[in-house]
């Protein structure tokens, strides 16, 4: 394996963990705190968060890791063999499906519905508390676990690969 690719995988471990940490914060306390705000503060805050997330480092990292995950999964599947290859391939696939895919098919559609609502309406408040917070948080927790699992799988894959290369023949 090239040095550049080895460093890319090390960066990916860190990036997966960082993405997971952001999602963990939302699942652990941010969503609960927003749901407890008086009036429609949570709806307004989440609408702002959903607009602002596109302007920051997080979105570059999140989307960039989808591309990197394709490369990692391909390398694990076609460039390596044995348990290391399987672990590395799984790291990329878990992120692509459990993090990126869940975002596209579950979290983003709920964000779009919320964005189209008048924040002070009773319909927005009902959707927020009865549908959005529990479902969005559930799917966000899936993203949290998937990102963390990708970091762990990639770490174990690299360790397996380096251990097997250093074993005497």
N, C-alpha and C positions, 0 to 999 in steps of 0.2 A: 504494500500500500504506500502511496506517495505521502510525503510529509504534509503536503497541502491538504490532502483528503483527510489525513489523521487530525489535523487542526480543525478542519470543517466539522468533523464529527464531535470533537471536543466543544467547539462553539455551539453545536446543536444541543448538546446535553445541557449547557448553561441556558440557552434560549428556551428549550422546552421547560426547564425549571422556572424561569422567569415568567413565562406565559402562565404556567400553572399557578404561580404565586398570585398573579393578578386575579385569576379566576377564583382562587381560594378566598381571597379577601371579599369578593362579591358574594360568594355562597355563604361564607362564615358570618359576616357582620354588616356589610354594606346594604344588601337587599333588606335584611331585617330592620336595619335602622331607617331606611327610606320608607318602609311600610309603616313604621311607627310615627312618622311625622304627622303633624296635625293638618287637617284639610287636604289639599292636593299637592303638598310639597314633594312627596315622593315621586308622583307622576311628572311634575315639572323637572325635578332633578334628573330623573332617568332620561327624559327627553333631551335634556342638555348633554348628559353623558353620551348618549347615543349619537349626537351630532359631533361632539368634540373628539370622540375616539378616532375619527378619521384623520385628524390633524396632528397626531402625535406619533411618537416612536413606537408605541405599542402596535399600531396597525401595520407598520412596516415589518416589525418583528413577526407578528402573527401571520401575515400573508407571505412574507419571505420564507418562513419555516414550512409553509405548504410546499413551496418549490424545492427547498432543501430536503424535505421529507420524501419527495418523489425520487430525488437523486439517491438518498440513503437507502430507500426501499429497493431501488433498482440495483444498487451496489451489493446490498445484502443478498438479493435473490440471484444475481448473475455474476457477481465478481468474487463471491466467497462461497465456501461450502461448509457443511457441518453446523454445529450449534451456534457458532459465532455469526455465520451468515443468516441463520434463522432469526436470531435475536435482533440483529441489525435491521433486517427486512421488516420485522414486526414493529420495531420502534417507529419507522417511517409510516407504516400502514396504520398503526394505532393513532398517530397524530392526524393523519389525513382523514380517517373515518371518524374517530371519536372526538376530535377537536374541530378541525376545519369543516368536516361534513355536518356535524351537529350544529355548528354555528350557522351554516348556510341554510339548512333545512328546518331548524327549530328556532334558534334565538333571533336571527335576523327577521324572519316573518313576524314574530311577536313584537319586535322593535318597530317594524313598519306600521303595524296596527296601532300601537301606542302613539307613534308620531303623528298619525292622522286624526287623533282625538283631541278635542278641546279639553285642556287640562283641568278646567274647573267644572266640567259637566259631571253629573252623577254617573253617567255611563262610563266615563273614563275612570272614575273612582272605583266603580264596581268591577270593571275589567282588571284594573290594577290589582285590587286586593283578592279577587276570587279566581282570576285566571293567570294574569301575568306573573305576579310575584311567585306563586308556588311552581308553576310550570317552567318559567324562565330560570328560576333558581335550580330546579331539578336538572334541566339540561345543562346549565352552567356547571353544576357539580360533576356531570358526566365529562365535560370538557376539562375540568380540573384534574380528575383522575386520569383521563387519557393523556394529558400533557405530562403529568408526573410519571405515568407508566412509560411513556416514550423516553423520558430522560433515563429512567432506571434500565429499561431494555437496552438502550444504546450504550450505557455505561457497562452493563454486564457483557454485552456483545464485544465491546472493545477489550475489556479485561480478559474474556475468554480467548479472543484472538491473540492478544499479546502473550498470554500465558502459554498457549499452545505453540507459539513461535519460539518461546524461550526454553521449551522443554528439550532436554538432550535426546538425541535419536538413538 
